[in-house]
Amino acid sequence: MDEPLYYINEAALVIHQNIPVELRKRITLEEIVEIIESMFEYMEEVNIARSSNSIVDISIEVPAHLDEMDMKISIIGKCTSKDIFLSLEDISAVLDAEMRYLEQKGMLDDSEGLGMYSN
């Protein structure tokens, strides 16, 4: 069986549908894509993920142990440099909604109850 593929624009749509209404009114799909790209950049920077040339062709090291607060702060910094201004709460809501996409695509390995990305 083929491994499920992560499509960033598809993920952005699912995320947009699953964030709080108030945030949905303030954030565009393009900004959600920027947040996702910033998350993957962070994962590469801390050697949790490897990517060839494409953001969708990214390999997550399992088990993935990352400092979520550090990642959120990094995402905020990357987004701010692109004139996207979001709070920690906003980023948390987007990342929580991204989990829905990962669940839908069958990309989570909950066999250990850790909700980690699977390879």
C-alpha positions in Angstrom: 0.0 0.0 0.0 1.3 3.5 -0.9 2.0 5.9 1.9 -0.5 8.8 2.1 0.8 12.1 0.5 0.6 15.5 2.2 -0.9 18.1 -0.1 -0.3 21.5 1.3 -3.2 23.2 -0.4 -5.5 20.4 0.6 -4.2 20.7 4.2 -4.8 24.4 4.2 -8.5 23.9 3.2 -9.0 21.3 6.0 -7.3 23.6 8.5 -9.3 26.6 7.5 -12.5 24.6 8.0 -11.5 23.4 11.4 -10.1 26.6 13.1 -12.4 28.8 15.2 -14.7 31.0 13.3 -13.1 34.2 14.6 -9.7 33.1 13.4 -11.2 31.9 10.1 -12.4 35.4 9.4 -8.9 36.9 9.9 -6.7 34.3 8.2 -6.4 33.5 4.5 -5.6 30.1 2.9 -2.3 31.6 1.7 -1.4 32.5 5.3 -2.2 29.0 6.4 0.1 27.7 3.7 2.8 30.0 5.0 2.3 28.7 8.5 2.6 25.1 7.3 5.7 25.9 5.3 7.2 27.6 8.4 6.4 24.5 10.5 8.2 22.2 8.0 11.1 24.7 7.9 11.4 24.5 11.6 11.3 20.7 11.6 14.1 20.7 9.1 16.2 23.2 11.1 16.0 21.0 14.2 16.7 17.8 12.2 13.3 16.2 12.8 12.4 16.3 9.1 14.3 16.0 5.8 13.1 17.3 2.5 14.4 16.9 -1.0 13.2 19.7 -3.2 9.5 19.7 -2.3 7.7 20.6 0.9 5.3 17.7 0.2 8.2 15.2 -0.1 9.3 15.5 3.5 10.3 12.6 5.7 9.6 12.9 9.4 11.9 11.1 11.8 9.9 8.8 14.1 9.6 9.1 16.9 9.6 12.9 16.5 10.4 14.7 19.7 10.1 18.5 19.4 9.7 21.5 21.6 6.2 22.6 20.6 6.6 26.0 22.2 9.9 26.6 20.4 8.3 25.6 17.2 5.3 27.9 17.7 7.6 30.8 18.5 9.7 30.0 15.4 6.5 30.0 13.2 5.4 33.3 14.6 8.8 34.8 13.8 8.8 33.4 10.3 5.3 34.6 9.7 6.0 38.1 11.2 8.8 38.5 8.7 6.2 37.9 6.0 3.8 40.5 7.5 1.5 37.7 8.9 0.8 38.6 12.5 -0.6 35.8 14.7 -0.7 35.0 18.4 0.5 31.8 20.1 -3.2 30.9 20.4 -3.7 31.4 16.7 -0.8 29.2 15.8 -2.0 26.5 18.3 -5.4 26.5 16.7 -3.9 26.1 13.2 -1.6 23.2 14.4 -4.5 21.5 16.1 -6.6 21.8 13.0 -3.7 20.3 11.0 -4.0 17.2 13.1 -7.5 16.7 11.6 -5.9 16.7 8.1 -3.3 14.2 9.2 -6.0 12.0 10.8 -8.0 12.1 7.6 -5.0 11.1 5.5 -4.0 8.3 7.8 -0.7 9.9 8.6 -0.8 9.5 12.4 0.6 6.6 14.2 -1.4 6.3 17.5 -0.2 2.7 18.2 1.7 4.1 21.2 -0.8 6.8 21.9 1.7 9.5 21.0 0.0 10.9 18.0 3.3 11.0 16.1 3.7 11.4 12.3 4.2 8.1 10.7 6.6 7.2 7.9 
